[in-house]
Amino acid sequence: MFNLIKTEGAARRGELITPHGTVQTPAFMNVATDGAIKGGVSALDLKKLKCQVQLCNTYHLHLRPGDENVRRLGGLHKFTRWDGPILTDSGGFQVFSLAKLRNITEEGVTFASHIDGHKIFMGPEESMRIQSNLGSTIAMAFDECVKNPAEYDYARASCERTVRWLCRSKAEMDRLNSLPDTLNRHQMLFGINQGSTFEDLRIACMREIRKLDLDGYAIGGLAVGESAECMYHIIETVEPEMPKDKPRYLMGVGMPVNILECVKRGVDMFDCVLPTRNARHGHAFTWSGCRNLFNAKYVLDELPLDTECDCPVCRNFSRAYIHHLFKSGEILAMRLCVMHNIYFYNTLFERIRDSLDKGCFSEFFNRYIDVIGKRI
Amino acid sequence: MFNLIKTEGAARRGELITPHGTVQTPAFMNVATDGAIKGGVSALDLKKLKCQVQLCNTYHLHLRPGDENVRRLGGLHKFTRWDGPILTDSGGFQVFSLAKLRNITEEGVTFASHIDGHKIFMGPEESMRIQSNLGSTIAMAFDECVKNPAEYDYARASCERTVRWLCRSKAEMDRLNSLPDTLNRHQMLFGINQGSTFEDLRIACMREIRKLDLDGYAIGGLAVGESAECMYHIIETVEPEMPKDKPRYLMGVGMPVNILECVKRGVDMFDCVLPTRNARHGHAFTWSGCRNLFNAKYVLDELPLDTECDCPVCRNFSRAYIHHLFKSGEILAMRLCVMHNIYFYNTLFERIRDSLDKGCFSEFFNRYIDVIGKRI
């Protein structure tokens, strides 16, 4: 269930109540692709990094260790030791971006595993069964994510099929949730808005899928080739069509600047690999901009990554030490930087929520929008 | 200062009092080559893994980030955030094993950096100055570690030079400790016994170096090519010549079985990369033998790495999860396995000390000697 607590312009402060705990929104979901945050961070570490939601990838876990094995091991919560909410994606995005030799029909997609090339079929029913086996808190509907720019006719046909797939996803999830031996009898389902960069397709899609009264609605197919301005415009186009009483999740976004812009446009939930991926390459997000820890200027710098941060890394380690660890190829460099960036992202959302609570999101936005993306 | 608390046969229970805290012996020193344990484990993690001493490598830190930089940053303790005792090796072992184009003279060794090939000279005085800049608790004398098997004449000449280098190491360390701006005015110095596998050389060397009344004595040049039986025999040969009131450190040893055998022969201190290196390759030490976590039999195994272990990893994660992380190439696999192995090694030493305290080391030895090395 979603409670809308407060609004400021289009920006929303809310809470999503799930069987695994309540998520304060706007919220960031921390990406643990294979059931672990890349960079050597465990679910127990996440507890110290203000994480609210862990996101795991259906496609990866289906291939390895196999969703039926995860089910036998008691589900993702027990497997990864994260007891808070877990969102699983549908597998669709990875099928269309990682897998090879795809063949799409009305039934679903046949593709070759990127690990060993073996042929797999996945349609809405298969995706729901896999996510049910994983036992996540929130399952995502099976969709096709079309890269931008797209042909109008392809985007329309794909979008219409995605809506049909959503109906099948819902029917299958309802059936799975009613089984006596299901891991999570209250598994939630979010639908996904598609339609590429075409306003009419986006609106038509949204009007169709809102009829299904799902637990939440995602905007997919953005941040996949179009400009940030185009992305913001599509969000502004589709947002008025989205139910007010359901959480809105913008998939795969983004940099702190994008997040501020999209919260402003009414988005409640986000996920992105940037805080962890950039950290592994030595990039630390801070309240005054983004640092590259490989830079030689940090050799003798005794300050923490961010002087405004009180994360476990900034309370203990210097830029000089982390610079040295990156130069030496030590794994600890990645771990420390990943932990800091995760904490930074979750703190960014905490401060966004705080500003919404206090009715000063617009001041918060203006204070950071030009600073937070700078290279320093 | 070293207090010998109790003996059982040749095995010794003692404590080494240092400016950075007291080390209960027998003790294991945890190898943090570049100032970090490989596998993503920080000095703060070490506190939870029963670590008593961190060992850092002089050669590596001299090359990167540079010992003068470490000094400017306040020394290794501040740099790595480990506030307990730190032992630095002399750099000699790495000069003779990692570096290229070596040229040895009475003065010292000229060699090419393994990172960028630039020429470096290191003799006893340079090694002491570097270790003084690092500010370690215990410095090791500069020596030549001759690989086994060695020619008798070469081993004898090298060993005699190593003794002369020790005298120069001591003189230089005394001078450095008396400087007003030194990081650690009570930096301790251990001498190193060499002589390859030749009994007469080992004994002659030990008789010479014990005259210097150093803070401790190491046995070097073992576990470098000879059999375990040969190593045990050399320890038995040299041990009666070692001062009773000084700690004895066997460098670079070893597997748990080797440790039990060498504690039995009167060794107090050990260091080895095996617990961390083997962990990174999926090998977990347990009280019933050694596991390979890549083994497919762990796919559905919900037990911890070691059912007898109460480390932070075994209290939380299953073999199935760690197996999955290794198969997926997740860095978290290495971190979890490294943490477990470090805890295992430090617990092994805790239990060795406990058995010595209770006068039942021989029962402890007999109970584990045939079990602890098994592959399971």
Contacts between the chains, C-beta under 8 A, distances in Angstrom:
chain1	res1	chain2	res2	distance
A	34	B	324	7.3
A	34	B	325	7.3
A	34	B	328	4.3
A	34	B	330	5.7
A	35	B	321	7.4
A	35	B	324	6.8
A	35	B	325	7.8
A	36	B	325	5.7
A	36	B	328	7.8
A	36	B	330	4.7
A	36	B	332	4.4
A	37	B	332	7.5
A	38	B	330	6.9
A	38	B	331	6.9
A	39	B	331	6.0
A	40	B	40	3.9
A	40	B	330	8.0
A	40	B	331	4.0
A	40	B	332	5.0
A	40	B	334	7.1
A	40	B	335	4.3
A	41	B	332	6.8
A	42	B	316	7.9
A	42	B	317	7.6
A	42	B	332	5.8
A	42	B	335	7.8
A	42	B	336	7.2
A	44	B	312	7.9
A	44	B	316	6.2
A	60	B	328	7.7
A	64	B	324	6.9
A	64	B	327	6.1
A	64	B	328	5.9
A	65	B	299	6.3
A	65	B	320	7.3
A	65	B	323	7.8
A	65	B	324	4.5
A	65	B	327	7.3
A	69	B	299	6.1
A	69	B	300	6.2
A	69	B	320	7.6
A	72	B	300	5.8
A	73	B	300	6.5
A	73	B	302	6.3
A	73	B	318	7.1
A	73	B	320	5.5
A	73	B	321	7.8
A	74	B	302	7.7
A	79	B	318	7.5
A	79	B	320	7.3
A	79	B	321	5.6
A	79	B	324	7.9
A	80	B	321	6.9
A	81	B	316	5.4
A	81	B	317	6.4
A	81	B	321	7.8
A	299	B	65	6.3
A	299	B	69	6.1
A	300	B	69	6.2
A	300	B	72	5.8
A	300	B	73	6.5
A	302	B	73	6.3
A	302	B	74	7.8
A	312	B	44	7.9
A	316	B	42	7.9
A	316	B	44	6.2
A	316	B	81	5.4
A	317	B	42	7.6
A	317	B	81	6.4
A	318	B	73	7.1
A	318	B	79	7.5
A	320	B	65	7.4
A	320	B	69	7.6
A	320	B	73	5.5
A	320	B	79	7.3
A	321	B	35	7.4
A	321	B	73	7.8
A	321	B	79	5.6
A	321	B	80	6.9
A	321	B	81	7.8
A	323	B	65	7.8
A	324	B	34	7.3
A	324	B	35	6.8
A	324	B	64	6.9
A	324	B	65	4.5
A	324	B	79	7.9
A	325	B	34	7.3
A	325	B	35	7.8
A	325	B	36	5.8
A	327	B	64	6.2
A	327	B	65	7.3
A	328	B	34	4.3
A	328	B	36	7.8
A	328	B	60	7.7
A	328	B	64	5.9
A	330	B	34	5.7
A	330	B	36	4.7
A	330	B	38	6.9
A	330	B	40	8.0
A	331	B	38	6.9
A	331	B	39	6.0
A	331	B	40	4.0
A	331	B	331	5.7
A	331	B	334	6.7
A	331	B	335	7.3
A	332	B	36	4.4
A	332	B	37	7.5
A	332	B	40	5.0
A	332	B	41	6.8
A	332	B	42	5.8
A	334	B	40	7.1
A	334	B	331	6.7
A	335	B	40	4.3
A	335	B	42	7.8
A	335	B	331	7.4
A	335	B	335	7.0
A	336	B	42	7.2
